Amino acid sequence: MRYIAVFPTLTLAQKASRLLRNDNIAAEVVKVDSSRTRRGCSWGVAFDEEAIFSVRMIFSNKSIPEREIIKE
């Protein structure tokens, strides 16, 4: 199973993806369908379920504000 961290812009999703890859976490920038999020269409970063704790810590430490994290 994978999760998607949702961001308001493509630029922020790309930055988040780079941060995760720098920590050896497989991450992929994806377009998130508007029906999957609370705020309409967005961009996201998909990653494996096992990395959820590390992802949250990285985003928190680097002040990367995800809108939400959804299961894929």
VOGU-3710 file (C-alpha; in Angstrom, 3 decimals, decimal comma):
1> mryiavfptl> 0,000/0,000/0,000  1,103/3,566/-0,657  0,284/6,946/0,781  0,146/10,307/-0,962  1,135/13,538/0,773  -0,967/16,258/-0,863  0,431/19,715/-1,654  -1,132/22,859/-3,145  1,493/23,320/-5,872  3,657/21,225/-8,157
11> tlaqkasrll> 6,750/23,105/-6,990  6,161/22,184/-3,348  5,472/18,549/-4,258  8,748/18,417/-6,221  10,652/19,896/-3,272  9,086/17,363/-0,898  9,941/14,515/-3,253  13,581/15,613/-3,448  13,805/15,761/0,354  12,480/12,220/0,659
21> rndniaaevv> 14,791/10,856/-2,035  17,735/12,543/-0,286  16,827/10,398/2,746  16,658/7,258/0,571  12,859/7,100/0,624  11,343/6,167/-2,739  9,025/9,023/-3,730  7,105/9,912/-6,859  5,353/13,189/-7,745  1,776/12,463/-8,830
31> kvdssrtrrg> -1,274/14,462/-9,907  -4,051/13,984/-7,352  -7,602/13,760/-8,668  -9,929/16,408/-7,235  -12,329/13,732/-6,006  -9,626/12,339/-3,672  -8,911/15,516/-1,705  -10,834/17,990/0,394  -9,664/21,026/-1,606  -9,917/19,984/-5,221
41> cswgvafdee> -7,099/19,076/-7,567  -3,611/19,121/-6,182  -0,197/17,577/-6,552  1,177/14,892/-4,301  4,129/12,751/-3,405  3,494/9,010/-3,307  5,555/6,818/-0,997  5,389/3,367/0,596  3,364/2,749/3,729  6,447/1,684/5,705
51> aifsvrmifs> 7,921/5,185/5,400  5,004/7,138/6,911  6,755/7,945/10,207  9,969/9,055/8,488  8,060/11,128/5,936  6,132/12,979/8,636  9,353/13,673/10,543  11,177/14,968/7,452  8,298/17,267/6,491  8,024/18,543/10,060
61> nksipereii> 11,766/19,139/10,433  11,956/20,973/7,088  8,681/22,918/7,600  7,036/21,372/4,534  3,265/21,840/5,000  1,327/19,020/3,390  -2,443/19,551/3,104  -3,236/15,990/4,023  -1,936/12,450/3,643  -4,267/9,988/1,925
71> ke> -4,095/6,250/1,268  -3,826/5,248/-2,343
//
